[in-house]
Amino acid sequence: HELAVAGLICSTRWRQTEEIDWVSGRGRSYVVRGFRRLHGDVGATFTLLAVGGAATGIQTRGLKWDLDSGILEPGSTLGVSNVLVAPVVEVRVESGTALAVFPSG
């Protein structure tokens, strides 16, 4: 069910919705199209996934392993299990859709 919800909230059906946030029993997730500023605890785990196709021009700030003009492909592990080094993470996606995930626990 969670995969279906992730696919739905990242679908082109909602591309005109500026910010979509999702809270589940497994964590918090945020749809990123364009730019998002997200808040979390320093040391928290953070994952960034491409959904519905490649997400290009990825730039992140505030993570242990920041990306600069990176490309995320669906199924890639490049954005998995990063760590916050600042209480604010900035994520920019030039084209496509990414799902930013703060897993629980």
Chimera marker file (.cmm) of the C-alpha trace (Angstrom):
<marker_set name="trace">
<marker id="1" x="0.000" y="0.000" z="0.000" r="1" g="1" b="0" radius="0.5"/>
<marker id="2" x="2.803" y="2.415" z="0.811" r="1" g="1" b="0" radius="0.5"/>
<marker id="3" x="4.356" y="1.961" z="-2.633" r="1" g="1" b="0" radius="0.5"/>
<marker id="4" x="0.977" y="2.718" z="-4.210" r="1" g="1" b="0" radius="0.5"/>
<marker id="5" x="0.618" y="5.904" z="-2.131" r="1" g="1" b="0" radius="0.5"/>
<marker id="6" x="4.160" y="7.002" z="-3.028" r="1" g="1" b="0" radius="0.5"/>
<marker id="7" x="3.401" y="6.479" z="-6.709" r="1" g="1" b="0" radius="0.5"/>
<marker id="8" x="0.131" y="8.368" z="-6.426" r="1" g="1" b="0" radius="0.5"/>
<marker id="9" x="1.458" y="11.446" z="-4.632" r="1" g="1" b="0" radius="0.5"/>
<marker id="10" x="4.390" y="11.680" z="-7.052" r="1" g="1" b="0" radius="0.5"/>
<marker id="11" x="2.244" y="11.187" z="-10.160" r="1" g="1" b="0" radius="0.5"/>
<marker id="12" x="1.710" y="13.847" z="-12.801" r="1" g="1" b="0" radius="0.5"/>
<marker id="13" x="-1.905" y="14.025" z="-11.628" r="1" g="1" b="0" radius="0.5"/>
<marker id="14" x="-0.702" y="16.235" z="-8.760" r="1" g="1" b="0" radius="0.5"/>
<marker id="15" x="2.076" y="18.151" z="-10.585" r="1" g="1" b="0" radius="0.5"/>
<marker id="16" x="0.273" y="21.474" z="-10.071" r="1" g="1" b="0" radius="0.5"/>
<marker id="17" x="0.154" y="20.979" z="-6.289" r="1" g="1" b="0" radius="0.5"/>
<marker id="18" x="3.016" y="22.978" z="-4.836" r="1" g="1" b="0" radius="0.5"/>
<marker id="19" x="3.804" y="20.882" z="-1.758" r="1" g="1" b="0" radius="0.5"/>
<marker id="20" x="2.740" y="17.342" z="-0.919" r="1" g="1" b="0" radius="0.5"/>
<marker id="21" x="3.774" y="15.899" z="2.436" r="1" g="1" b="0" radius="0.5"/>
<marker id="22" x="3.009" y="12.373" z="3.638" r="1" g="1" b="0" radius="0.5"/>
<marker id="23" x="3.232" y="11.016" z="7.171" r="1" g="1" b="0" radius="0.5"/>
<marker id="24" x="2.950" y="7.267" z="7.721" r="1" g="1" b="0" radius="0.5"/>
<marker id="25" x="3.859" y="4.826" z="10.454" r="1" g="1" b="0" radius="0.5"/>
<marker id="26" x="7.218" y="4.369" z="8.709" r="1" g="1" b="0" radius="0.5"/>
<marker id="27" x="8.258" y="8.026" z="8.525" r="1" g="1" b="0" radius="0.5"/>
<marker id="28" x="7.741" y="11.340" z="6.749" r="1" g="1" b="0" radius="0.5"/>
<marker id="29" x="7.996" y="11.864" z="2.988" r="1" g="1" b="0" radius="0.5"/>
<marker id="30" x="7.946" y="14.954" z="0.798" r="1" g="1" b="0" radius="0.5"/>
<marker id="31" x="7.385" y="15.281" z="-2.938" r="1" g="1" b="0" radius="0.5"/>
<marker id="32" x="10.067" y="17.477" z="-4.517" r="1" g="1" b="0" radius="0.5"/>
<marker id="33" x="9.479" y="19.219" z="-7.830" r="1" g="1" b="0" radius="0.5"/>
<marker id="34" x="11.585" y="22.323" z="-8.090" r="1" g="1" b="0" radius="0.5"/>
<marker id="35" x="12.814" y="23.385" z="-4.639" r="1" g="1" b="0" radius="0.5"/>
<marker id="36" x="11.984" y="22.267" z="-1.093" r="1" g="1" b="0" radius="0.5"/>
<marker id="37" x="13.460" y="23.217" z="2.257" r="1" g="1" b="0" radius="0.5"/>
<marker id="38" x="12.941" y="20.388" z="4.766" r="1" g="1" b="0" radius="0.5"/>
<marker id="39" x="13.570" y="20.273" z="8.509" r="1" g="1" b="0" radius="0.5"/>
<marker id="40" x="14.955" y="17.341" z="10.465" r="1" g="1" b="0" radius="0.5"/>
<marker id="41" x="17.279" y="16.369" z="13.280" r="1" g="1" b="0" radius="0.5"/>
<marker id="42" x="21.042" y="16.418" z="12.740" r="1" g="1" b="0" radius="0.5"/>
<marker id="43" x="22.135" y="12.791" z="12.417" r="1" g="1" b="0" radius="0.5"/>
<marker id="44" x="18.767" y="11.649" z="11.026" r="1" g="1" b="0" radius="0.5"/>
<marker id="45" x="18.662" y="9.304" z="8.032" r="1" g="1" b="0" radius="0.5"/>
<marker id="46" x="17.491" y="10.843" z="4.747" r="1" g="1" b="0" radius="0.5"/>
<marker id="47" x="16.724" y="9.157" z="1.427" r="1" g="1" b="0" radius="0.5"/>
<marker id="48" x="16.018" y="10.762" z="-1.938" r="1" g="1" b="0" radius="0.5"/>
<marker id="49" x="14.363" y="8.646" z="-4.644" r="1" g="1" b="0" radius="0.5"/>
<marker id="50" x="13.401" y="9.365" z="-8.254" r="1" g="1" b="0" radius="0.5"/>
<marker id="51" x="9.761" y="8.482" z="-8.941" r="1" g="1" b="0" radius="0.5"/>
<marker id="52" x="8.089" y="8.173" z="-12.345" r="1" g="1" b="0" radius="0.5"/>
<marker id="53" x="11.287" y="8.634" z="-14.343" r="1" g="1" b="0" radius="0.5"/>
<marker id="54" x="14.694" y="10.228" z="-13.941" r="1" g="1" b="0" radius="0.5"/>
<marker id="55" x="15.084" y="13.280" z="-11.709" r="1" g="1" b="0" radius="0.5"/>
<marker id="56" x="17.833" y="15.518" z="-13.075" r="1" g="1" b="0" radius="0.5"/>
<marker id="57" x="19.775" y="18.538" z="-11.914" r="1" g="1" b="0" radius="0.5"/>
<marker id="58" x="19.568" y="17.320" z="-8.305" r="1" g="1" b="0" radius="0.5"/>
<marker id="59" x="21.241" y="19.616" z="-5.794" r="1" g="1" b="0" radius="0.5"/>
<marker id="60" x="21.200" y="19.038" z="-2.053" r="1" g="1" b="0" radius="0.5"/>
<marker id="61" x="22.591" y="21.021" z="0.866" r="1" g="1" b="0" radius="0.5"/>
<marker id="62" x="22.758" y="19.981" z="4.519" r="1" g="1" b="0" radius="0.5"/>
<marker id="63" x="23.581" y="16.311" z="3.952" r="1" g="1" b="0" radius="0.5"/>
<marker id="64" x="26.744" y="14.311" z="4.619" r="1" g="1" b="0" radius="0.5"/>
<marker id="65" x="26.917" y="13.459" z="0.904" r="1" g="1" b="0" radius="0.5"/>
<marker id="66" x="25.443" y="16.410" z="-0.995" r="1" g="1" b="0" radius="0.5"/>
<marker id="67" x="24.622" y="16.079" z="-4.677" r="1" g="1" b="0" radius="0.5"/>
<marker id="68" x="25.467" y="18.812" z="-7.160" r="1" g="1" b="0" radius="0.5"/>
<marker id="69" x="23.668" y="18.599" z="-10.507" r="1" g="1" b="0" radius="0.5"/>
<marker id="70" x="23.234" y="14.863" z="-10.029" r="1" g="1" b="0" radius="0.5"/>
<marker id="71" x="20.879" y="12.518" z="-11.806" r="1" g="1" b="0" radius="0.5"/>
<marker id="72" x="18.689" y="10.036" z="-9.946" r="1" g="1" b="0" radius="0.5"/>
<marker id="73" x="17.244" y="7.158" z="-11.929" r="1" g="1" b="0" radius="0.5"/>
<marker id="74" x="14.314" y="5.084" z="-10.647" r="1" g="1" b="0" radius="0.5"/>
<marker id="75" x="15.750" y="2.084" z="-8.827" r="1" g="1" b="0" radius="0.5"/>
<marker id="76" x="19.072" y="3.810" z="-8.115" r="1" g="1" b="0" radius="0.5"/>
<marker id="77" x="20.524" y="3.616" z="-4.607" r="1" g="1" b="0" radius="0.5"/>
<marker id="78" x="22.513" y="6.840" z="-5.032" r="1" g="1" b="0" radius="0.5"/>
<marker id="79" x="20.198" y="8.843" z="-2.759" r="1" g="1" b="0" radius="0.5"/>
<marker id="80" x="19.585" y="6.111" z="-0.162" r="1" g="1" b="0" radius="0.5"/>
<marker id="81" x="20.634" y="6.383" z="3.523" r="1" g="1" b="0" radius="0.5"/>
<marker id="82" x="22.225" y="9.813" z="3.604" r="1" g="1" b="0" radius="0.5"/>
<marker id="83" x="22.614" y="11.701" z="6.915" r="1" g="1" b="0" radius="0.5"/>
<marker id="84" x="21.625" y="15.226" z="7.952" r="1" g="1" b="0" radius="0.5"/>
<marker id="85" x="24.558" y="17.414" z="9.026" r="1" g="1" b="0" radius="0.5"/>
<marker id="86" x="22.320" y="20.474" z="9.452" r="1" g="1" b="0" radius="0.5"/>
<marker id="87" x="18.764" y="20.916" z="10.768" r="1" g="1" b="0" radius="0.5"/>
<marker id="88" x="17.613" y="22.170" z="7.351" r="1" g="1" b="0" radius="0.5"/>
<marker id="89" x="18.045" y="20.248" z="4.102" r="1" g="1" b="0" radius="0.5"/>
<marker id="90" x="17.614" y="22.007" z="0.780" r="1" g="1" b="0" radius="0.5"/>
<marker id="91" x="16.669" y="19.888" z="-2.234" r="1" g="1" b="0" radius="0.5"/>
<marker id="92" x="16.443" y="21.198" z="-5.781" r="1" g="1" b="0" radius="0.5"/>
<marker id="93" x="15.181" y="19.120" z="-8.716" r="1" g="1" b="0" radius="0.5"/>
<marker id="94" x="15.617" y="20.715" z="-12.132" r="1" g="1" b="0" radius="0.5"/>
<marker id="95" x="13.326" y="18.233" z="-13.900" r="1" g="1" b="0" radius="0.5"/>
<marker id="96" x="11.350" y="15.198" z="-12.828" r="1" g="1" b="0" radius="0.5"/>
<marker id="97" x="10.056" y="14.228" z="-9.405" r="1" g="1" b="0" radius="0.5"/>
<marker id="98" x="11.875" y="13.058" z="-6.296" r="1" g="1" b="0" radius="0.5"/>
<marker id="99" x="10.553" y="11.711" z="-3.021" r="1" g="1" b="0" radius="0.5"/>
<marker id="100" x="12.490" y="12.837" z="0.056" r="1" g="1" b="0" radius="0.5"/>
<marker id="101" x="12.093" y="10.362" z="2.917" r="1" g="1" b="0" radius="0.5"/>
<marker id="102" x="12.882" y="10.606" z="6.631" r="1" g="1" b="0" radius="0.5"/>
<marker id="103" x="12.343" y="7.020" z="7.870" r="1" g="1" b="0" radius="0.5"/>
<marker id="104" x="11.127" y="6.509" z="11.449" r="1" g="1" b="0" radius="0.5"/>
<marker id="105" x="13.490" y="5.203" z="14.083" r="1" g="1" b="0" radius="0.5"/>
<link id1="1" id2="2" r="1" g="1" b="0" radius="0.2"/>
<link id1="2" id2="3" r="1" g="1" b="0" radius="0.2"/>
<link id1="3" id2="4" r="1" g="1" b="0" radius="0.2"/>
<link id1="4" id2="5" r="1" g="1" b="0" radius="0.2"/>
<link id1="5" id2="6" r="1" g="1" b="0" radius="0.2"/>
<link id1="6" id2="7" r="1" g="1" b="0" radius="0.2"/>
<link id1="7" id2="8" r="1" g="1" b="0" radius="0.2"/>
<link id1="8" id2="9" r="1" g="1" b="0" radius="0.2"/>
<link id1="9" id2="10" r="1" g="1" b="0" radius="0.2"/>
<link id1="10" id2="11" r="1" g="1" b="0" radius="0.2"/>
<link id1="11" id2="12" r="1" g="1" b="0" radius="0.2"/>
<link id1="12" id2="13" r="1" g="1" b="0" radius="0.2"/>
<link id1="13" id2="14" r="1" g="1" b="0" radius="0.2"/>
<link id1="14" id2="15" r="1" g="1" b="0" radius="0.2"/>
<link id1="15" id2="16" r="1" g="1" b="0" radius="0.2"/>
<link id1="16" id2="17" r="1" g="1" b="0" radius="0.2"/>
<link id1="17" id2="18" r="1" g="1" b="0" radius="0.2"/>
<link id1="18" id2="19" r="1" g="1" b="0" radius="0.2"/>
<link id1="19" id2="20" r="1" g="1" b="0" radius="0.2"/>
<link id1="20" id2="21" r="1" g="1" b="0" radius="0.2"/>
<link id1="21" id2="22" r="1" g="1" b="0" radius="0.2"/>
<link id1="22" id2="23" r="1" g="1" b="0" radius="0.2"/>
<link id1="23" id2="24" r="1" g="1" b="0" radius="0.2"/>
<link id1="24" id2="25" r="1" g="1" b="0" radius="0.2"/>
<link id1="25" id2="26" r="1" g="1" b="0" radius="0.2"/>
<link id1="26" id2="27" r="1" g="1" b="0" radius="0.2"/>
<link id1="27" id2="28" r="1" g="1" b="0" radius="0.2"/>
<link id1="28" id2="29" r="1" g="1" b="0" radius="0.2"/>
<link id1="29" id2="30" r="1" g="1" b="0" radius="0.2"/>
<link id1="30" id2="31" r="1" g="1" b="0" radius="0.2"/>
<link id1="31" id2="32" r="1" g="1" b="0" radius="0.2"/>
<link id1="32" id2="33" r="1" g="1" b="0" radius="0.2"/>
<link id1="33" id2="34" r="1" g="1" b="0" radius="0.2"/>
<link id1="34" id2="35" r="1" g="1" b="0" radius="0.2"/>
<link id1="35" id2="36" r="1" g="1" b="0" radius="0.2"/>
<link id1="36" id2="37" r="1" g="1" b="0" radius="0.2"/>
<link id1="37" id2="38" r="1" g="1" b="0" radius="0.2"/>
<link id1="38" id2="39" r="1" g="1" b="0" radius="0.2"/>
<link id1="39" id2="40" r="1" g="1" b="0" radius="0.2"/>
<link id1="40" id2="41" r="1" g="1" b="0" radius="0.2"/>
<link id1="41" id2="42" r="1" g="1" b="0" radius="0.2"/>
<link id1="42" id2="43" r="1" g="1" b="0" radius="0.2"/>
<link id1="43" id2="44" r="1" g="1" b="0" radius="0.2"/>
<link id1="44" id2="45" r="1" g="1" b="0" radius="0.2"/>
<link id1="45" id2="46" r="1" g="1" b="0" radius="0.2"/>
<link id1="46" id2="47" r="1" g="1" b="0" radius="0.2"/>
<link id1="47" id2="48" r="1" g="1" b="0" radius="0.2"/>
<link id1="48" id2="49" r="1" g="1" b="0" radius="0.2"/>
<link id1="49" id2="50" r="1" g="1" b="0" radius="0.2"/>
<link id1="50" id2="51" r="1" g="1" b="0" radius="0.2"/>
<link id1="51" id2="52" r="1" g="1" b="0" radius="0.2"/>
<link id1="52" id2="53" r="1" g="1" b="0" radius="0.2"/>
<link id1="53" id2="54" r="1" g="1" b="0" radius="0.2"/>
<link id1="54" id2="55" r="1" g="1" b="0" radius="0.2"/>
<link id1="55" id2="56" r="1" g="1" b="0" radius="0.2"/>
<link id1="56" id2="57" r="1" g="1" b="0" radius="0.2"/>
<link id1="57" id2="58" r="1" g="1" b="0" radius="0.2"/>
<link id1="58" id2="59" r="1" g="1" b="0" radius="0.2"/>
<link id1="59" id2="60" r="1" g="1" b="0" radius="0.2"/>
<link id1="60" id2="61" r="1" g="1" b="0" radius="0.2"/>
<link id1="61" id2="62" r="1" g="1" b="0" radius="0.2"/>
<link id1="62" id2="63" r="1" g="1" b="0" radius="0.2"/>
<link id1="63" id2="64" r="1" g="1" b="0" radius="0.2"/>
<link id1="64" id2="65" r="1" g="1" b="0" radius="0.2"/>
<link id1="65" id2="66" r="1" g="1" b="0" radius="0.2"/>
<link id1="66" id2="67" r="1" g="1" b="0" radius="0.2"/>
<link id1="67" id2="68" r="1" g="1" b="0" radius="0.2"/>
<link id1="68" id2="69" r="1" g="1" b="0" radius="0.2"/>
<link id1="69" id2="70" r="1" g="1" b="0" radius="0.2"/>
<link id1="70" id2="71" r="1" g="1" b="0" radius="0.2"/>
<link id1="71" id2="72" r="1" g="1" b="0" radius="0.2"/>
<link id1="72" id2="73" r="1" g="1" b="0" radius="0.2"/>
<link id1="73" id2="74" r="1" g="1" b="0" radius="0.2"/>
<link id1="74" id2="75" r="1" g="1" b="0" radius="0.2"/>
<link id1="75" id2="76" r="1" g="1" b="0" radius="0.2"/>
<link id1="76" id2="77" r="1" g="1" b="0" radius="0.2"/>
<link id1="77" id2="78" r="1" g="1" b="0" radius="0.2"/>
<link id1="78" id2="79" r="1" g="1" b="0" radius="0.2"/>
<link id1="79" id2="80" r="1" g="1" b="0" radius="0.2"/>
<link id1="80" id2="81" r="1" g="1" b="0" radius="0.2"/>
<link id1="81" id2="82" r="1" g="1" b="0" radius="0.2"/>
<link id1="82" id2="83" r="1" g="1" b="0" radius="0.2"/>
<link id1="83" id2="84" r="1" g="1" b="0" radius="0.2"/>
<link id1="84" id2="85" r="1" g="1" b="0" radius="0.2"/>
<link id1="85" id2="86" r="1" g="1" b="0" radius="0.2"/>
<link id1="86" id2="87" r="1" g="1" b="0" radius="0.2"/>
<link id1="87" id2="88" r="1" g="1" b="0" radius="0.2"/>
<link id1="88" id2="89" r="1" g="1" b="0" radius="0.2"/>
<link id1="89" id2="90" r="1" g="1" b="0" radius="0.2"/>
<link id1="90" id2="91" r="1" g="1" b="0" radius="0.2"/>
<link id1="91" id2="92" r="1" g="1" b="0" radius="0.2"/>
<link id1="92" id2="93" r="1" g="1" b="0" radius="0.2"/>
<link id1="93" id2="94" r="1" g="1" b="0" radius="0.2"/>
<link id1="94" id2="95" r="1" g="1" b="0" radius="0.2"/>
<link id1="95" id2="96" r="1" g="1" b="0" radius="0.2"/>
<link id1="96" id2="97" r="1" g="1" b="0" radius="0.2"/>
<link id1="97" id2="98" r="1" g="1" b="0" radius="0.2"/>
<link id1="98" id2="99" r="1" g="1" b="0" radius="0.2"/>
<link id1="99" id2="100" r="1" g="1" b="0" radius="0.2"/>
<link id1="100" id2="101" r="1" g="1" b="0" radius="0.2"/>
<link id1="101" id2="102" r="1" g="1" b="0" radius="0.2"/>
<link id1="102" id2="103" r="1" g="1" b="0" radius="0.2"/>
<link id1="103" id2="104" r="1" g="1" b="0" radius="0.2"/>
<link id1="104" id2="105" r="1" g="1" b="0" radius="0.2"/>
</marker_set>
